[in-house]
Amino acid sequence: MDSLTQIVLGAAVGEAVLGKKVGNKVMLYGAIAGTIPDLDVYIGKFFDTVTALEIHRGFTHSVFFAIVFGWIFGWLISLYEKNASTKEWAKLMFWGFLTHPILDAHTTWGTQLFWPLDIRLAFKNIFVIDPLYTIPFLVFLLMTMFQPKESKKRRKYNNLGLIVSSSYMVITIIIKGVTYAKFTHALKEQGIAYKEIETKPTPFNTILWSANVETDNAYLIGYYSFFDTKPIEFYSYPKNHHLLEAYKDDITVKRLIKITKGWYTISEKNNALYLNDLRFGLLSVAPNFQQFAFSFEIVKKHDKTIINEVPRNREKAKQLLKDLWVRIQGN
């Protein structure tokens, strides 16, 4: 999830663990705990593109990290914060570190929660930024802050924030199940044979959902809004995996393909190859739009394979917001 959401969650968890004893200061430490796992983004800047992608939401988003570094940070805090024990500070940091990747596991990218095991959990039931999750949570947290630490209202407001946000998460899982049924029914009605299907919400909402559908030679992408009145349309994107023939034994390319979980297409432009990660969709919900949110240029330099992420166009990102608003209202 985005940084603000993780800060709010961390602060609320900190309050739940030690708020009654310490007061508002625990929200600061909880917010810090909710931020630290995402420092892997900055660590990744010291590595090549593929390695950075592998690092992201790996070690720092694991149960192992929460246990080991929860104690380390708890001990460090206890050296100058004497209003709680080392064990209590460690408990706060542990839950701050752990709830961060648990929340991230519900997004498309997912988390390697059980690192070092090569298992990435990605439930794909919420977009990385969702105002309906964050804003009510933030309001309850602010209401909590202005109550005395011994106040019953303080704990009530904080608990409500945790309950409302968690309930919304459960609702998104139910909605995902409903939309999955809608997509599979549409595929059956249209007589489309497919190998695999995955669904996810489009940016900033849980009303409009998209589906990636694998067929023999192409991937289909479709959209469904709860306000739709017409049948779901699917748009075809050729796999073009054969274009990677020259890289079939290249370790770097294999690692990138592994990151995509096999959901990728290959496109060719100006004698350069591009690997498009389907999991994060397109930069528009317009029919047959061609530019993917995550695309990687593959080039050979001095017998070495170089992979560069294609920068996203801000203007097209703005257009995506406009397109989303129109498409959410129904087809």
C-alpha positions in Angstrom: 0.0 0.0 0.0 1.0 3.7 -0.3 3.1 5.3 2.4 0.3 7.3 4.0 -1.8 4.2 4.5 1.1 2.3 6.0 1.8 5.2 8.4 -1.8 5.3 9.5 -1.9 1.5 10.0 1.4 1.5 11.9 0.3 4.4 14.2 -3.0 2.7 14.9 -1.2 -0.6 15.7 1.2 1.3 18.0 -1.7 2.8 19.8 -3.4 -0.6 20.2 -0.2 -2.1 21.7 1.0 0.7 24.0 -1.2 3.8 23.7 -2.8 3.4 27.2 0.6 3.4 28.8 2.6 5.9 26.7 0.2 8.1 24.8 0.6 9.8 21.4 4.3 9.1 21.2 3.6 5.4 20.4 1.8 6.6 17.3 5.1 8.1 16.1 7.0 4.9 16.7 4.2 2.9 15.1 4.2 5.1 12.1 8.0 4.6 11.8 7.6 0.8 12.1 4.9 1.0 9.3 7.4 2.9 7.1 10.7 1.0 7.6 9.8 -2.1 5.5 9.5 0.1 2.4 13.1 1.2 2.7 13.8 -1.7 0.4 12.8 0.7 -2.5 15.9 2.8 -1.7 18.1 -0.3 -1.2 17.0 -1.4 -4.7 18.4 1.8 -6.2 22.0 0.4 -5.7 21.2 -2.5 -8.0 20.1 -3.2 -11.5 16.4 -3.1 -12.5 15.7 -6.8 -12.1 17.5 -7.2 -8.8 15.6 -4.2 -7.5 12.3 -5.8 -8.4 13.3 -9.0 -6.7 14.3 -7.1 -3.5 11.1 -5.1 -3.4 8.7 -6.5 -0.8 11.1 -9.4 0.0 13.2 -9.7 3.1 12.0 -6.5 4.8 8.4 -7.7 4.3 8.8 -11.0 6.1 7.9 -12.6 9.4 11.6 -13.2 9.9 12.3 -9.4 9.6 9.5 -8.6 12.0 10.8 -11.0 14.7 14.5 -10.2 14.5 14.3 -6.4 13.8 11.3 -6.0 16.1 13.6 -7.0 19.0 16.5 -4.9 17.7 14.5 -1.7 17.3 12.6 -2.4 20.5 15.9 -2.6 22.4 17.2 0.6 20.8 14.0 2.5 21.7 14.1 1.3 25.3 17.6 2.8 25.7 16.1 6.3 25.8 12.3 5.7 26.3 11.9 4.5 29.9 8.1 4.6 30.0 7.9 1.0 28.7 10.0 -2.1 28.9 12.2 -3.5 26.1 9.7 -6.3 25.6 6.8 -3.9 25.2 8.7 -1.7 22.7 9.7 -4.9 20.8 6.1 -6.0 20.7 5.1 -2.6 19.2 7.8 -2.8 16.5 7.0 -6.4 15.7 3.3 -5.7 15.1 4.2 -2.6 13.1 6.6 -4.5 10.9 4.2 -7.5 10.5 1.0 -5.7 9.7 2.7 -3.8 6.9 3.4 -6.8 4.7 0.1 -8.5 5.7 -1.7 -5.4 4.2 0.6 -5.4 1.2 -0.2 -9.0 0.5 -3.7 -7.9 -0.6 -2.3 -5.9 -3.5 -1.2 -7.0 -6.9 2.5 -7.0 -6.2 2.1 -9.0 -3.0 4.8 -9.8 -0.4 7.3 -12.5 0.3 5.9 -12.9 3.8 7.6 -16.2 4.4 11.1 -15.2 3.2 13.5 -16.9 2.6 10.9 -19.3 1.1 10.2 -18.3 -2.5 6.5 -17.7 -2.0 4.9 -14.4 -2.8 1.4 -13.8 -1.5 -0.7 -11.6 -3.7 -4.5 -11.7 -3.2 -5.2 -8.8 -5.6 -8.3 -7.6 -3.8 -7.3 -3.9 -3.3 -5.3 -1.4 -5.3 -2.2 0.0 -3.8 -4.0 3.4 -3.1 -7.6 3.1 -2.0 -9.2 6.2 -0.4 -12.1 4.2 0.9 -9.7 2.2 3.0 -7.4 5.0 4.1 -9.6 8.1 4.7 -11.9 6.6 7.3 -8.9 5.0 9.0 -7.1 8.3 9.1 -10.2 10.1 10.6 -10.5 7.7 13.5 -6.8 8.0 14.1 -7.0 11.8 14.3 -9.9 11.5 16.7 -7.9 9.1 18.8 -4.9 11.6 19.0 -7.0 14.3 20.7 -8.1 12.1 23.6 -6.2 11.6 26.8 -4.2 8.4 27.0 -6.4 7.0 29.8 -9.7 7.9 28.0 -12.0 5.1 27.0 -13.0 7.1 23.9 -9.4 7.0 22.8 -9.4 3.2 22.7 -12.9 3.2 21.2 -11.9 5.4 18.3 -8.7 3.5 17.6 -10.5 0.2 17.7 -13.2 1.5 15.3 -10.5 2.6 12.9 -9.0 -0.9 12.9 -12.4 -2.6 12.7 -13.7 -0.4 9.9 -10.6 -0.7 7.8 -10.4 -4.5 8.3 -14.1 -4.8 7.5 -13.6 -3.0 4.2 -10.8 -5.4 3.4 -13.1 -8.3 3.9 -15.7 -6.7 1.7 -13.1 -6.3 -1.1 -12.4 -10.0 -0.9 -16.1 -10.7 -1.3 -16.4 -8.2 -4.2 -13.4 -10.0 -5.8 -15.3 -13.2 -5.7 -18.4 -11.6 -7.2 -16.5 -10.1 -10.1 -14.6 -13.3 -10.7 -17.9 -15.0 -11.2 -19.0 -12.2 -13.6 -15.9 -12.6 -15.7 -16.0 -16.4 -15.9 -19.7 -16.3 -16.7 -19.0 -13.8 -19.6 -16.2 -16.1 -20.9 -18.6 -19.0 -20.9 -21.4 -17.1 -22.5 -19.0 -15.9 -25.3 -17.6 -19.4 -25.8 -14.1 -18.3 -25.0 -11.7 -21.2 -24.0 -9.1 -20.1 -21.6 -6.2 -21.5 -19.5 -6.1 -19.1 -16.5 -7.8 -16.0 -15.3 -6.8 -13.4 -12.6 -8.9 -10.4 -11.5 -8.0 -7.2 -9.7 -9.5 -3.8 -9.0 -8.6 -0.8 -11.2 -6.8 2.1 -9.6 -8.3 3.9 -6.6 -11.6 2.0 -6.3 -13.3 -1.3 -5.9 -16.2 -0.6 -8.3 -14.4 -1.2 -11.6 -12.5 -4.4 -11.9 -10.3 -5.9 -14.7 -9.5 -9.4 -15.7 -6.4 -10.9 -17.4 -7.3 -14.1 -19.3 -4.8 -16.4 -20.8 -5.5 -18.2 -24.0 -3.2 -20.2 -26.3 -1.6 -17.4 -28.2 -2.9 -14.2 -26.5 -4.0 -12.6 -23.3 -7.5 -11.1 -23.1 -8.2 -8.0 -20.9 -11.7 -7.1 -19.9 -13.4 -4.7 -17.5 -16.5 -4.9 -15.3 -18.2 -2.1 -13.3 -21.0 -2.7 -10.9 -22.9 -0.1 -13.0 -22.5 -2.0 -16.3 -25.6 -2.7 -18.3 -23.9 -4.3 -21.3 -22.0 -7.6 -21.6 -18.3 -7.6 -20.8 -16.0 -7.1 -23.7 -12.5 -8.7 -23.9 -9.6 -7.2 -25.9 -6.8 -9.4 -27.2 -3.1 -8.8 -26.7 -0.8 -11.3 -28.6 1.7 -13.0 -26.4 4.5 -12.8 -28.9 6.7 -14.9 -26.7 8.5 -16.2 -29.7 10.2 -12.8 -30.1 12.3 -13.7 -27.1 13.9 -16.7 -28.9 17.3 -15.1 -28.9 17.1 -14.7 -25.1 15.6 -18.1 -24.2 18.7 -19.0 -22.2 19.4 -15.6 -20.8 19.4 -15.7 -17.0 18.4 -12.0 -16.6 15.4 -12.3 -18.9 14.3 -15.5 -17.1 14.5 -13.7 -13.8 12.3 -10.9 -15.2 9.8 -13.4 -16.5 9.7 -15.1 -13.1 8.8 -11.8 -11.5 5.8 -11.4 -13.8 4.5 -14.9 -12.8 4.3 -15.6 -16.5 1.8 -12.8 -17.2 3.6 -10.9 -19.9 3.6 -10.0 -23.6 6.4 -9.0 -25.8 6.2 -6.1 -28.2 8.7 -4.7 -30.7 9.4 -1.1 -31.5 12.3 0.6 -33.3 14.2 -2.7 -33.3 13.9 -3.0 -29.5 12.1 -5.6 -27.5 9.8 -4.7 -24.6 8.4 -7.0 -22.0 5.1 -5.8 -20.7 3.9 -7.0 -17.2 0.2 -7.6 -17.5 -0.4 -7.8 -13.8 -0.5 -4.1 -13.3 -2.7 -3.4 -16.3 -2.7 -0.6 -18.9 -2.4 3.2 -18.6 -5.9 3.5 -19.8 -9.2 1.5 -19.6 -10.0 2.6 -23.2 -10.7 -0.3 -25.7 -7.5 -1.8 -27.2 -5.2 0.7 -25.5 -1.6 -0.5 -26.0 0.6 1.0 -23.3 1.1 -1.0 -20.1 1.8 0.5 -16.7 5.0 -1.6 -16.3 7.1 -2.2 -19.4 10.8 -3.1 -19.7 13.1 -2.6 -22.6 15.5 -5.5 -23.3 18.7 -4.6 -25.0 22.1 -6.3 -25.6 25.3 -4.3 -24.9 28.7 -5.9 -25.2 27.2 -9.4 -24.9 25.4 -8.4 -21.7 21.7 -8.1 -21.4 20.5 -4.8 -20.0 16.9 -4.3 -18.8 15.5 -0.8 -18.2 12.1 0.1 -16.9 10.2 2.3 -19.3 9.3 5.6 -17.6 5.6 6.3 -17.2 4.1 9.3 -18.9 2.5 11.7 -16.4 0.1 13.1 -18.9 -1.2 9.6 -19.7 -1.5 9.0 -16.0 -3.8 12.0 -15.8 -5.8 10.7 -18.7 -6.2 7.4 -16.9 -8.0 9.1 -14.0 -10.4 10.7 -16.5 -11.0 7.4 -18.3 -11.5 5.6 -15.0 -14.2 8.0 -13.9 -16.1 7.6 -17.2 -15.7 3.8 -17.2 -16.7 3.3 -13.5 -20.1 4.8 -14.4 -20.9 1.8 -16.6 -20.5 0.6 -20.2 
